[in-house]
Amino acid sequence: AMKRLGSHAGVQHRACVALHNLAITGESDARIVDSGGVEALVAAMQRHGSHAGVQEGACGGLSSLAITGEHDARIGDSGGVEAVVAAMQRHGSHAGVQHLACVALHN
């Protein structure tokens, strides 16, 4: 759905939040990564840079996927670090984006 409806910010927002929630447990993170979840999160961030909800949800998703350190290379190679930093710069006054972006970078 994220690829097919890439231009729809509302769908991207909800999908990013869903991936964040699925990845929190650590049980689904390998499936998410193997299915292109990292790239989908980064693509949503790049396409909807001005949408704080997409940025917050995607930062949350990336932070959850980065917890174990197992997927750090994939996140870095996909432009995840740059996307998170861009979100922080663009949404400097949005507490949710700032918080989850910091968590993503920390993890």
N, C-alpha and C positions, 0 to 999 in steps of 0.2 A: 504494500500500500504506500510505503514511503517513496518508492521510485515512481509508481504510477501516478500518485497525487502529489508530486514534489512541489508544485506551485501553490498548493493550498496550505497556507500557514497554520490554520486550525488543525488540520489533520496531522501536520508535522509536529505541532506542539503536543498533541495527545499521544502520538506515537513515541516521541522522545520521552515523555513521562512514563509511558508503559514500559519502554526498555529500561529506564532507570529503576522502576519498581521490580521488574523481573530480574535485573542483575544484582540487586541488593542482597539477595539470599546467597549468591555465589553458586547456586545450583544450575543456573541457565546461562552463565556468562560464556562458557565455551561455545554453546550453540549459537548464542547471539553473535559472537565474534566470527565464527565459521560461516554464518549466514550473511555476513557483510554489514553487521550492525554498527561497527565502528565507522565504516565509510558512510553509512546512511546518516548517522548522527552528525558527522562532520559536514556532509553535503547539506543537511537541513540548516546547520549553523551558517554556512556560506551563502545559501540561497535566501535566508530570512534573517539577515543580520540585524535588521531594525526591530524585529519581533522579540521582545524580552522574554515572553513565555517559551518560545522555541529555544532561545539561548539558555535559559534556566534549566529547562528539561534536558537539553542535550548535555550541558555541563554535568547535570546529575547523572545522566547515563554514562558519560565518560568517567566520572568519578567512581561510580560503582564498578565499572569494568577494570579500573586501574587498581583497585584495592589490593589484590594479591601480587601485583607486579608482573603477573604472567602475560599480560597483554600490552605492556608498556611500549614495546617496539612497534606493534601494529598501530597503536594510537599515535605514536610519534611519526611513523612513516605515512600515515593517512592525513597528516596536517592537523591532528587534534590539538597539539600544544598551541599552535598558531591561532587556531579557531577559538580556543579558550581565552587566550590573551586578547584577541580582537573583541570578544564579547565583553571582557572586563573594561576595555577602553571605551567601547560604544555605550555601555550601560553602567557607567560609573556611579550613578545614584540609585541603582536598583539593588537592594540588599540581597535578594534571592540569587540574582546572577552572580554578584560578588562572592557570596558565601560558597555556592556550589562550584564556582570557578576556582576559588582558593582550595577547596577540598580536592578537586580534580588535579590541580597542579601538585598538591601535597602528596596525593596517593601515587 
